[in-house]
Amino acid sequence: MRPDAQPVVVGREVRKSFRVGAEKKELIRALDGVSIEIRQGELTALVGPDGAGKTTLIRLIAGLLIADSGELRVLGFDPAADAQPIQERVGYMPQKFGLYEDLTVQENLDLYADLHGVTAEERRERYPQLMQMTDLGAFTQRLAGRLSGGMKQKLGLACTLVRSPELLLLDEPTVGVDPLSRRELWEIVHRLVYEQGLTALVSTAYLDEAERSSRVIVLHQGKVLVRGAPAEITQLAAGRTFLADPLGESARKMQARLLDDPDVIDAVPDGGRVRWVLSQPVAAQERKEAASRNVPDSLPEPDSLPKPRGSPIEPRFEDGFMVLLRQTTAQEVMPAITLERPLSAQSGEVVVEVRDLVKRFGTFTAVNGVRFEVRRGEIFGLLGPNGAGKTTTFRMLCGLLTPTSGVLKIVGVDVRHSGAAARQRLGYVAQKFSLYGALTVSENLEFFAGAYGLQGRRRRERIEWALQQFDLGRYAQLASSELAGGYKQRLAMSAALLHEPEILFLDEPTSGADPLARRAFWRRITALSDQGVTVIVTTHFMQEAEYCDHIAIMDGGRVLAQGAPGEIRRLGRAAAGREPTMEDAFITVVEAARAKESAEERAA
């Protein structure tokens, strides 16, 4: 952090509202008196729940929107009066960056250079720098549409930097990007800021990314909750954080139990254990005593289970973030979910069987000899880098793609020969929620109920169930395109559960969702699992893999490692004095497999 750095963005009491709904009568205050400073040569992270106002603020700074009131200066200019000089000096990469997928990497770069008036001489100097920075030099003639998700994001960043901006604005640049690509993208951003002196504002749903910034701005409901160094926010959770081994129950069930306790404001699975944050700090002496007994005093003690054995641990940024949110908003009861017809879980019953599964597209093998089993009521995580073959595997499991070879059975039904019969027992939430944006919440549910063959009274009952279970009733007449990300996720899941499937497939369902939405989502998934629903999920949030009973890591169409979360974590390499995280394990496993393959290719 540079105390002498000059602010390049200054906002005072900035307000911006939008009218939404079919008749544009409902007023949404996206920003409500926001005051900020972004200093030169620093990386500032913008975090907050869905609908906090992050994207609106970035668009105001980029000169793409005009504030209703307040003062905003960007690089010395007023966006309301001088948007053009701001746009000439700012590099802005929105959530959905406009790459042209039928153009090559080189053609995309040339197009953006043309749009920004970059001269031939400037291109000769700039292009090699960008190719070296992003490692895209070997792919200049590849179509953008054939790049992996991480490579697309790096190309988007290269196009944003095709001229040298004074201020870089990145709106959730790592959404949908695997941990390896995410690390590479952040290495680029860090070099730009800390070695080349660029000023950057980055909004992110990953709180570990915010922790590595110079400053953090936390937005909630259009207001700034805090501005400061990440360590200052982390310190809010000092004396409140504990880690315990579950006794007589799974980590997921212990987490759900803790979340129901009014003295606990957050709890997450952590390598077979549970990490939780108390609503009030424990005094130093009390913590010492609790550590010696290995039992925090303030935890609930249900009659059927002993107290969790916990030890005080150092807080992390995410713990402080959750404390901050709970200080400013009433703690919402984390909703579980109740099925009308719970499934009886037969011990050890295999409901998904995959053996030697292969899928080829012409000469390209997307899935190569994959095998795993999933049992009734389990949560199974399928992890891997972008392009690893996860989504192709998913689509074969759901009967949307026909395997080239191998065995694929859903509840004993061979999907290759009886796909329609198997699909009736499945629910599927796609990576990009397949909602109809122009239809209201109710109309979307009506459509999907019809698609699943629900009629008459049963149809009405299931739609009412969905609106009630997912707290969507107040948004029933709102177009789904106008829902916040967390509510779009709720609607997509409620639609997938209308016909009460036995197996639920979730393809990166929390991509871009904030921490609160992710916790509510997993509370529902835990409840579904407890009621016998089998869940198969892909995710790029490695912390979410902790909720799974079993995990498989894929790359290059193959399964590289399988096991319970604790077993997988032990495969990771971490810095001295620190236990490996799931992300450490993921990166270690994938890099080792790639290094082995590269060595074999050289030897051949």
N, C-alpha and C positions, 0 to 999 in steps of 0.2 A: 504494500500500500504506500502511495506517495503522498504525504501530507501537504507538499508544496504544489501538487498538480492542480492545474486550472480546470474548472468545469467546462465541458463542451456542450452539455445539455443542462438547462436549468428550467424546472417547472414549478410554478407557484399556484396552488389552489385550482388545478386544472380539472374541468368537468366536461363530460361527454355523455350524452344520452341517445338512445335509439328507441324508435317505436316498432313493436313487433306484433305478431298476430295477424289473422286474416284481414282485419279491418284497421290494422296499425293503431289500435287504441291503447295497447299496453305499453307503458313507458319503462324501459330498462335503463338504470343509471350505471353505465359501464365504468365510468370514472367519477368519483364523488369527492372532489377537493384534494387531488393528488399533488404532493410537492416532492420533487426529487432533484438530485444532482448526480451527473455522471462525469467523472473526472478523466482528464486526458491521460492516455497511456495506461489505463486500467481496464480490467475485465470485470464488468458488473453483471451479476446474475439476477434475473427477474423470476421469482417463484410465487406460487399461490395456487389455490384450488381452481377447478374449472369455473369459468365465468367471473374470475377475479378482476379482469380488465387488462391482462398482460398484452394480448394481441392488439387491443385498441390503443394502448399507450405506445406500443412500437410503431403502429401506423401513423399516429399523430406525430411522432418524432421524425418519421420518414417523409412527412409532408403529404401523406395520402389522405388524411382526414383533417378536419378543422375543429378545434375545441369549441364547445359552446361558451365557455367562459374561463377566466384564469389567464395566467401568463406562461408562455412557453418559448424559450429561445434555444435554437439548435445551431451550433457553430456560429453563433452571433446573429442568426437570422430568425425572424418571426415566421413560422410555417404558414400562418394565415395570410400573410402579405407577400412572402418571398419563398414559396415552395420550390420553385425551379432551381435556385442556387443551392438549396439544401439537397435536392435530389441529384444534383451533379456531383456532390461531395460525399454522399452517403452510399454505402453498399448495403442493400436490403435483401435478405433471403427469407421469404415467407415459409410457412409450414408446408405448403404445396408449391414448391418451386417449379416454374414453367419450363422444364426441359422439353425439347422436341424429340420424341422417342424414335421418329423415323429419320432423324439426322444423326450423323456420327458425332463422337466426342469433339473432333476438330471443328465440324460444321456448327455445333452448338456454340463453341467458343467464338468462332468467327461471327456468328449472328449477333451475339451479345456485344462483341467488340464493335461491330457496325452500328448497333443501336446507340452505343455510348460515344461514338466518334473517335475510337482509339486508332491512332495513325499506324501505318505499316512499321515505322521505326519503333514505336512503342510496343507493338506486338512482338517484334523480334527480340526485344529485351524481356517482355513480360511472360510470354508463353513458356519458355524454358523454365522459368522460376515456378510457374504454376504446375507444370508437369512434374517437376522434381518434388514440389511440396505435397502433391496429392498422389504421387506414384501412378499417374494415369498415362505416362509417356508411352507405354507399350500398347495402349488401347485407343489411340487417337482415331483409328479407322473403324472402331466397333460402334454399332448403333447404340444410342443411349438407352433404347428400350431393352437391350440385351445385357445391360450392366446389372450387377447385384444392387440391393438397396443401399448398402454402404458406399459403393462406387458412385451411384447416382447422387448421393448427398455430397460426395467430394467434388463431383463435376458441377453440381449446383453452386458450391462454394467457390470453385475456380471461376465460374461465369460471373459470380458476384464480385470477384476480385480482379476481373479482367482489366479494369482500370484501378488505380491505387486510391481507395477511399480514405477519407479522414476519420470516418466513423463507420463501424461495421455493426449492423443490426441482424441478429439471427433469431428467428422465431421457432423454437423447439426443433433445432436442426438434427437431433438424434432420435426423433420419434421413429419407431419401426426399424431401428438399426441395431445389429447384434453387438455384443460387448467388444469384440475385436475391432470392428469398424468404428464403434463409438470412441474407443481409446485413440485410434488413429486420427479421427476428426478433431478430438480435443487437443492432441499433440500439435496439430496444425494451428488451431486457434491460439494455443498458449505461445507458440513461437511467434505468431504475428503480434501478439500483445507484449510479451515480456522480452522478446529479442528485437523486434522491429518498431515497437512503440505505438502500435495501432490501438485505438480506443474501441472497445467492443461492449455491446449490450446483448446478452443472450438470455432468452426465456427458456426454461427447461422444466420438465416433469421429473427429472432425475435429481434428487437432492444431493447425491454424492458429487454430481457435477457442480452444483452451486457451492459446495464446500470448498472447491478448489479455485474459487474466484477471489478477486480482491475485495469486492463489496457485494452485499446482497440487498435487494429490495424485495420485501415480502408484501404482496398485495392480497387483499381479501375483500370481496364485495365492493370493489371499486375504491377502496381506501388503502393507504400505506399503513401497515402495522408496525414495521420497523425498517430502518436503513442502517447498515453497519457492516462490520467485518463478520465473516462466518463464525469465528470463534465466540463472538459476543452472543450469537443466537444459540450456539451449542451450550454455552454456560447456563442458559435458562433451565436446562435439565440437570444441573449439578445436584447430586444428592437424591435423585429421583429414579435412577435407572438400575435395574436388576436383571440377572440372568439365572434361570432355573432349569433343572432337569424335571420333566413331567414324571409323576408317580402314578402308576395304575391307569394311565390314559395316554392318548396321542398328544403330540405337541399342538395339533390343530384344536383339539377339544379343550386343552388347557388354555390356549389363547382365547377361545370363544368365552370360556368361563371368566377369565380375567377381564375381558372387555365388558362383561355385564356388571362388574364391580364399580360402584361410583367413585372409589378411591383410585382407580386405574384409568389413565387417559389414553394409553396406547399399549398394544401388545402385538408382537409378531413372532412367528416361528424363526428359529435361528440355529440351524445345524442339528436338528433333533431336540433342541431345547427351546425355551421361550424367553424372549427379551421383553420387559415391560417397563412402563414409566408411570410413576405415582403422580397423583394430582398435587401433592404437597411434598417438599423436600423433607428427608429424614435427617434429623440432627446428627452431627458427626458422631456423638457417643452412641446414639441409637443405631447408627449404621455399623459401628464397630461391634456392638453387641449382636446385631442381626447377623453379621458376617461370622462371628464366632459360633453362633448357633446354626448358621446357614439357613435361617428362617426369618424373612421380613415380618415384623409384627402386624402390619396393616393389611395383610392379604386375607381374602375370604377363606373359610374352612367349611366346605360342604360336608354334610354328615357322612357321605359315602366315600370321601377321598381325604387323604391327609393334606396338610398344607404343602404347597410347592417349596422345595428347598432352593433358596435363592441366595445369590451373592451380589453385593454392590459392584457395579462396573462403571467405567468411564463413559460419559454420554457422547453421542455423536450428533452431527448437525440435524439429522432427521428427528432425533428426540427433542431437541430444542425447538424445532419447527412445530412439532405437535403440541408442545407446551404453549407456544405462542398462540396457536389457533384456539386452544381451549381457554386461554385467558380472555379472549375477545368474543368468543361465541359460546353459547350454551352447548354442552356436550350432547350430541344427538345419539339416541339409542341406535346401536348398530343393528340393522334389521337382519334377521335370519330369513328363512323362507320355509313355508309349510306346504307340503304336497297334499293334495286331496287323497291320493292313492299311493302311500309309501310302498316301496318295494321291499320284499323280504330278502335280506342278504343271506344267501346260502354260502356257508363258509368254504372258501377256496374255489368257488365256481368261476371258471374262466369264461369271460363274456366277449373278449376280443383276442383272437389268435392270429398272429402274423408270422409266417415262416417263409424265408427265402424270397421275399417280395422284390420284384424287379419291374421297373417302368422305363421304357426307352421311347424317346422321341426321335425317330430317324436313327442317326448314328450316335446320338447323345443319350447317355444313361443317367437319368435323373435320380433313380432309386436303385440300389444295387445290393440285393441279398439281405434286406432288412428283416429282422426277426425280434419279436417281443410278445409278451402276454399281459393282459390286463384283467384283473379279477373284479367281481361284483363289488360296487361301492368304493373302489379305489380311485384315487386321483393320480393320473399318469402324466408326467411332463415330457414333452418332446422338445429338446433344445438343439440349437445349432446356429451357425452363422447364416446370413442371408445367402440363399442359393444352395443350402445344404440338402434340400430335398424334403423338408418338413411339410410344406404345403402340398406338394405332390402326393406324399404319403397320406396326408389328411384327406385329400380328395378321393383317393382310392378307397380309404376306409369308409367314406360316406357314399360310395357308389357313384361318384361324379366322374371318375376316370376308371377305365378298365386296365387292370394290371397286365403287363406283358407276360409275366409268369409268377409262380409262387402260390402260396396258400393264404387266403384272407377270409376269416370267418367272424361274423358278428352274431353273438348269442347262438352259435351253432349253425348259422345260415351261411352258406358259401356265397359271398358277395359277387364273385365272378359269374355265377349262374342264376342267382336269385336276388339281384340288386334291389328290386322294388320292394320285396318282402323285408329285406334288412333295413331299408331306408325308413319304413314305417316306425321303427323302434329307435330312431336316431333324432337328435336335435343338433343343429349346426349354427354356430355364430361365426360368420366369415371375418377375415382380417379387416376388410372394409365393410362395415355393417351394411347388409343388403336391405336398407330401409328406403322407402319412397319419400324423398324430401318434400314433395309437394303435397303429400297426404298428411292428415293430422295423425296424432297418436292413435286415436280410436279407429281411424280408417286403415292404418297399417295393421292393427290387430285384427280387424275384420277381414282384411285381405289374406293374412297368413292363416287365420282360422279356416277360411274357405279352402286355401291350398292344402291344408291338412285334413280336409273332409269333415270338419266339425259343422254340425247343422243344428238349427232350432234352439231348444232350451240349453242343450249341452254347450253350444257355441256361446250363448249369452253368459252362461255361468263361467266358462273359461276366460272370457274377456274381462269379466268383472273380477275374477281371481287375479288376473295379470295386473290390472289397474291398482288393485288393493295391495298385493304383495310387493310391488315395485314402486309404490307411492307415485303413480303416474296419473291419478285421477284429476289433480289440479291442472295437468297439462293435456288433458284428453282432446281438447279442441285446438291445440297448438300444432302448427306444421312441424314435422319431425326435423326438418332442416334448421329450425330455430331453437332446437334443444341444445343445452350445453353438452359437452362430450360425455360426462358421466351419465346423463339421462338418456342420451342416444344408446349408450351401452346397456342401460336398464331395459330400454324398449326392445333392443335386439335380442337380449336374453329372454325377456318375457315372451316374445314371439316364438322363439325356439322351443319354449317349454309348454306352449298351448296344448299340444297333443300328448303331454306327459310321457316323454321319451325315456327309455331305459338307459341310454348312453348319450352323453352330451359332449359334442366336439366344439372346442373353443380355439380359434386360430388367432393368436395375439389379441385377445379381447380387451386388454387394458392398455393398448398402445396409445400413448398420449394422455392417459388419465392421471389425475393428480393423486397424491397419497391417500387422501380421505376416500376418494371414489374407489381406489384399489382395495382398501381395507373393507369397505362395504361390499364390494364385489366378492371378495374371498370369504367373507362371512356367509354369504349366500351359498357359495360353492361348498363350503364345509357342511352346511346344513343339508344340501342336496346329497352329498356323499353319505352323511349319517342316515339318510332315509333310503339308501340303496341305489342311488343313481351313480353310474360309473362316469367319470369325467376324464377326457383326454384333452390336454391343453398344450399349446405352444406359447412361449413367451420370450421376450428379450430382457425382461426384468429378472435378473438372476435371483434376487431376493424372493420373488414369487415361487421359484422352484422349491423353496423350503416348505411350501404347503403340500407338496406332492408326496405320495407314498413311495413312488419309484420314479426314476428319471432315466432317460436315454439321451445321450449327446450324439448328434449326427453331424457329419461333414462329408461332402463329396458323394452324397447318396448312401453312405454307410453309417452304421452305428459304431461309434468309437468306444463308448463306455456306458454301462448300465448299473443301476443300484439305487439304494435309498439315499436321501440327501446327505446324511452324515458320511456314508461311504464315498460318495462322489467328492465331497469337500476335501477328504483326505488325499485326493489325487493332486490337489493344487499346491503351487509354490507361492509362498508369501514372504514378505520382508521379515527379518529377524525380530523376534519378540511379538509377532502377530500371528494369530491363527489364520489359515487359509479361508477365504470366503468362497461362496459358490462361483463368483465371477473369476477368482483366481483359478479355481479348478477348471472352469470352462475354457479359459484362455490356455492353461497348461496343456489340457487334453488335445485341443484343436491344433495348437502350435506344434506339439510333439508329433502328431499324425502327419501334419503337412511337412515337417522337416524330414520325417522318415520317407515319405513319398518322394520328396525332392531328391533325397540321397539315392533312392532306388533308381530314379530316372537318370541321374548322372552316371550311376554305375552301369546302367544298360547302354 
